[in-house]
Amino acid sequence: MTLAQSANQHGAEVEDNDFAEFEEFDEEDKPEAAAPGEQKEEPKQPKVLMSPEADINEAENAEEEEATVEDDDDEFEHLQDDDEFEGFDKERTVKGKGQEKPPDLKITKIPLHLRTNWDSFYMEMLMLLGLSVYLLNFIVGKSKNSKLAQAWLTAHRSLLENNFSVVGDDGSSTEAQSGVLMKESENIFSLWCSGRVCCEGMLVTLKLLKRQDLISHISRIFKPQTDQIIIKVTMDEGEMDSYVFCLAKKKALLRLHKEMNDLSWYCPEKKSIDKFNVPPSFQLLSEIGEATASILDSKMVAALNKYESWIEYMHFSDQFSGPRIQDDAQPTKKPETSKVLIFCFNVGRRGNCQLQDMEEIRPLMQMVLHCIDKTRRIRLTREAKQKADRARQRMEETFLKASHSQRSEEAQLRREKKRREEKDRIMNEDDPDKQRRLEERNLKKEQKKKNPKVKMMKVKSS
């Protein structure tokens, strides 16, 4: 082989080996010969030239091997130390993945929150039904009461306008109004009439049933009630004589006698009505017999027999002071009194009042006007007048005695209070000499009050 050929061959080998320059460093890094007695390392295999792609793959594999961590059983030996974990349940320790028992899971049965059927809403449906019935009853009852009140006003308006100059003035304006029916509540209406000789005015109150209230409507099934018309006529001073009279049904009379001041004071006992041809369903309370005979004339007795079921009571009094005060203490001041005629009429049957019933009670209003004129003409005899005056004088004395005794008790209480305060002041005094002087002064005052007063008179000698 020629020199040129060997040079060319050497040049080709250099060009083909791109990593030839690193082989020198590999040779320098080779370890020296081993010492005697040491084991010699095996000679390394000659490196095989690889492409750049293979070198990159080999580097990645080396990184993965370095990143992996070997699982060493000796690493978790401290977890098996009994002294390290005291009270630890050994049965629950992990003995191996194959021997681990899964926990026993219990699934709680949860009921459905809402169901699609309507049985779940029966309580709400009942409440809505009750509210609907109550609202419907309120509207119907309110409407019927308003119609009944307007029907009464329509039936009696012409009669009232003929006997009173002002009918239905509510007092809300300076000018007189007419035909105004005041509504105090859903079942109570009132009408004020004035401008008639011998009376200050007349107040008509329509006390209808609470038809707008469902509970009251149900209670009337067990305890029947009726619509009532209460007429109160206030007489002028001097137009009514001194007497107290009441004609009423049995239950109404017992209630009035218990509640009204004038009836309990001036009419302690019931009177007989056999001689007046009055229906037996009525009972009588009267102070003066002459007044009773004058009131129960032939026209009044005929009206009582004809409209017996409509009339509840009639109460005439010159000492009317309203219901009694339900207190144990006796009143010391005489209440203010007025002269009144009070009528109470039942309208319709038990809870079944119709519009035509308001027109049928028109004769009862005529009877009221007749009683007003009759009361103005009644004049008691001298003996009856003296009897009535003595009864009122006794009542005045009773109130005066009661007021005097009350004033005496109040004065005694004031004196006792003043005496206690004086004793407390003496006892709280720090100076004994001053305390002794105060006691002596109080003792002198008490002795002076006990001694009788003697009037000294000077007699001049002649």
Residue pairs with C-beta under 8 A, 6 or more apart in sequence:
14 20
17 49
19 49
31 41
34 40
34 41
50 58
78 84
79 85
80 93
94 100
114 120
118 125
133 214
134 214
137 211
137 212
137 213
137 214
137 217
138 212
138 213
138 214
140 211
141 186
141 210
141 211
141 212
141 213
141 217
142 186
142 211
142 212
144 211
145 186
145 187
145 189
145 208
145 209
145 211
145 212
147 355
148 206
148 208
148 227
148 353
148 355
148 358
149 181
149 183
149 189
149 206
149 208
150 181
151 355
151 358
151 359
152 206
152 229
152 358
152 361
153 168
153 179
153 181
153 191
155 358
155 359
155 362
156 362
156 365
157 167
157 179
159 362
159 365
159 366
160 167
160 191
160 193
160 365
161 167
161 178
163 193
163 196
163 369
164 193
164 194
164 195
164 196
164 202
165 194
165 195
165 196
166 176
166 177
166 178
166 192
166 193
166 194
166 195
167 178
167 179
167 191
167 193
168 177
168 178
168 179
168 180
168 181
168 191
168 192
168 193
169 176
169 177
169 178
169 180
169 192
169 194
170 177
170 180
170 182
170 192
171 192
180 191
181 189
181 190
181 191
182 189
182 190
182 191
182 192
183 189
184 190
186 210
186 212
187 207
187 208
187 209
187 210
187 211
187 212
188 205
188 206
188 207
188 208
189 205
189 206
189 208
190 203
190 204
190 205
190 206
191 203
191 204
191 206
192 201
192 202
192 203
192 204
193 201
193 202
193 203
193 204
194 200
194 201
194 202
196 202
196 372
198 235
198 236
198 239
198 372
198 373
198 376
199 233
199 234
199 235
199 236
199 239
199 372
200 234
200 235
200 236
201 233
201 234
202 231
202 232
202 233
202 234
202 368
203 231
203 232
203 234
204 229
204 230
204 231
205 229
205 230
205 231
205 232
206 227
206 229
207 227
207 228
207 229
207 230
208 227
208 228
208 353
209 216
209 220
209 225
209 226
209 227
209 351
209 353
210 216
210 217
211 217
220 350
220 351
224 350
224 351
225 350
225 351
226 346
226 347
226 348
226 349
226 350
226 351
226 353
227 346
227 347
227 348
227 353
228 312
228 344
228 345
228 346
228 347
229 344
229 345
229 347
229 361
229 364
230 342
230 343
230 344
230 345
231 342
231 343
231 344
231 345
231 365
231 368
232 340
232 341
232 342
233 340
233 341
233 342
233 368
233 372
234 338
234 339
234 340
235 339
235 340
235 341
235 372
235 375
235 376
236 339
237 339
239 339
239 375
239 376
240 316
240 318
240 339
240 375
240 376
240 378
241 291
241 318
241 378
241 379
241 380
241 385
241 388
242 288
242 318
242 380
242 385
242 388
242 389
242 392
243 286
243 287
243 288
243 291
243 316
243 317
243 318
243 378
243 380
243 384
243 388
244 262
244 263
244 266
244 267
244 285
244 286
244 287
244 288
244 316
244 317
244 318
244 319
245 285
245 286
245 287
245 288
245 291
245 292
245 295
245 314
245 315
245 316
245 317
246 253
246 256
246 257
246 263
246 267
246 284
246 285
246 286
246 313
246 314
246 315
246 316
246 317
247 273
247 278
247 282
247 283
247 284
247 285
247 296
247 304
247 313
247 314
248 256
248 282
248 283
248 285
248 312
248 313
248 314
248 315
249 281
249 282
249 283
249 312
249 313
250 281
250 283
252 312
252 313
252 344
253 270
253 283
253 285
253 313
256 263
256 285
256 313
256 315
257 263
257 264
257 267
257 285
258 264
259 323
259 324
260 315
260 320
260 322
260 323
260 324
261 319
261 321
261 322
261 323
261 324
261 335
262 317
262 319
262 320
262 321
262 337
263 285
263 315
263 317
264 324
265 319
265 395
266 287
266 319
266 391
266 395
267 285
267 286
267 287
270 283
270 284
270 285
271 284
271 285
271 286
271 289
271 292
272 284
273 282
273 283
273 284
276 292
276 293
276 296
276 301
277 301
277 305
278 284
278 296
278 301
278 304
278 305
279 304
279 305
279 308
281 308
282 304
282 308
284 292
286 292
287 388
287 391
288 380
288 384
288 387
288 388
289 384
290 380
290 381
290 384
291 316
291 378
291 380
291 384
294 374
294 378
295 316
295 371
295 374
295 375
295 378
297 374
299 370
300 367
300 370
300 371
300 374
303 363
303 364
303 367
304 311
306 363
307 361
307 363
307 364
307 367
309 346
310 345
310 346
310 347
310 361
310 364
311 343
311 344
311 345
311 346
311 364
312 344
312 345
312 346
313 342
313 343
313 344
314 341
314 342
314 343
314 344
314 371
315 340
315 341
315 342
315 343
316 340
316 341
316 342
316 371
316 375
317 339
317 340
318 337
318 339
319 337
319 392
320 337
320 338
320 339
320 340
320 342
321 335
321 336
321 337
321 338
322 335
325 331
330 402
331 399
331 402
332 399
332 402
332 403
332 406
333 399
333 403
334 395
334 396
334 399
341 368
341 371
341 372
341 375
343 364
343 368
343 371
345 361
345 364
347 353
347 357
347 358
347 361
348 354
348 357
380 388
422 442
425 438
426 435
426 438
426 439
426 442
427 435
429 435
429 438
